[in-house]
């Protein structure tokens, strides 16, 4: 095999190897991006739940202290609504965490 043929073969093999490596890197980057996005979504849902918990505390304070009521229950309309929202958020978090687990995150 002539020198030039050997060089062309080496360059061709190098390019094919580089192409394979870049394709794998692209796939890995996409996978990491998807995992990162899912983790971010979970974090956002957790923040939404925290806000609802704060609203519950604020409402309880207003009812017991500001309005002078003696009791409050989970059946109180505002509290009930917030508790239902928190339950829904928790379900969404569980769902996202399971999806993330399936992706190896």
C-alpha positions as CSV (number, residue, x, y, z in Angstrom):
1,X,0.0,0.0,0.0
2,X,1.4,3.4,-1.0
3,X,2.0,6.0,1.6
4,X,-0.8,8.2,0.3
5,X,-3.3,5.4,0.5
6,X,-2.2,4.7,4.1
7,X,-2.8,8.3,5.0
8,X,-6.2,8.4,3.4
9,X,-7.2,5.3,5.2
10,X,-5.9,6.7,8.6
11,X,-7.8,10.0,8.0
12,X,-10.9,8.1,7.0
13,X,-10.8,5.9,10.1
14,X,-10.1,8.9,12.3
15,X,-13.1,10.8,10.9
16,X,-15.3,7.8,11.5
17,X,-14.1,7.4,15.0
18,X,-14.6,11.1,15.6
19,X,-18.1,10.9,14.2
20,X,-19.0,8.0,16.5
21,X,-17.6,9.8,19.6
22,X,-19.4,13.0,18.7
23,X,-22.7,11.1,18.2
24,X,-22.3,9.5,21.6
25,X,-21.5,12.8,23.2
26,X,-24.6,14.4,21.5
27,X,-26.8,11.6,22.9
28,X,-25.3,11.9,26.4
29,X,-25.7,15.7,26.3
30,X,-29.4,15.3,25.3
31,X,-29.9,12.7,28.1
32,X,-28.3,15.0,30.7
33,X,-30.4,17.9,29.4
34,X,-33.6,15.9,29.8
35,X,-32.6,14.8,33.3
36,X,-31.7,18.4,34.3
37,X,-35.0,19.7,32.9
38,X,-36.9,17.0,34.9
39,X,-35.0,17.9,38.1
40,X,-35.8,21.6,37.5
41,X,-39.5,20.7,37.1
42,X,-39.5,18.8,40.3
43,X,-37.9,21.7,42.1
44,X,-40.5,24.1,40.7
45,X,-43.3,21.8,41.9
46,X,-41.7,21.6,45.4
47,X,-41.6,25.4,45.5
48,X,-45.3,25.5,44.6
49,X,-46.1,23.1,47.4
50,X,-44.0,25.3,49.8
51,X,-46.1,28.3,48.8
52,X,-49.3,26.5,49.5
53,X,-48.0,25.5,53.0
54,X,-47.2,29.1,53.7
55,X,-50.7,30.1,52.6
56,X,-52.1,27.5,55.0
57,X,-50.1,29.0,57.8
58,X,-51.1,32.5,56.9
59,X,-54.8,31.6,56.7
60,X,-54.7,29.7,60.0
61,X,-53.1,32.7,61.7
62,X,-55.7,35.1,60.2
63,X,-58.6,32.9,61.3
64,X,-57.4,32.1,64.8
65,X,-55.7,35.4,65.7
66,X,-57.1,38.2,63.6
67,X,-60.7,36.9,63.4
68,X,-60.6,35.4,66.8
69,X,-62.1,32.0,65.9
70,X,-61.3,29.2,68.3
71,X,-60.8,26.4,65.9
72,X,-60.1,25.6,62.2
73,X,-60.2,22.3,60.4
74,X,-59.1,20.8,57.1
75,X,-62.8,21.2,56.0
76,X,-62.4,25.0,56.1
77,X,-62.9,26.0,52.5
78,X,-59.6,27.8,52.0
79,X,-57.7,25.2,53.8
80,X,-59.4,22.3,52.0
81,X,-58.6,23.9,48.6
82,X,-54.9,24.4,49.5
83,X,-54.6,20.8,50.8
84,X,-56.1,19.5,47.6
85,X,-53.6,21.5,45.6
86,X,-50.7,20.2,47.7
87,X,-51.9,16.6,47.1
88,X,-52.0,17.2,43.4
89,X,-48.6,18.7,43.4
90,X,-47.3,15.7,45.4
91,X,-48.7,13.3,42.8
92,X,-47.0,15.3,40.1
93,X,-43.7,15.2,42.0
94,X,-44.0,11.4,42.4
95,X,-44.7,11.0,38.8
96,X,-41.7,13.1,37.7
97,X,-39.4,11.3,40.1
98,X,-40.4,8.0,38.7
99,X,-39.8,9.2,35.2
100,X,-36.4,10.5,36.3
101,X,-35.6,7.2,37.9
102,X,-36.4,5.3,34.7
103,X,-33.9,7.6,32.9
104,X,-31.2,6.7,35.5
105,X,-31.4,10.0,37.3
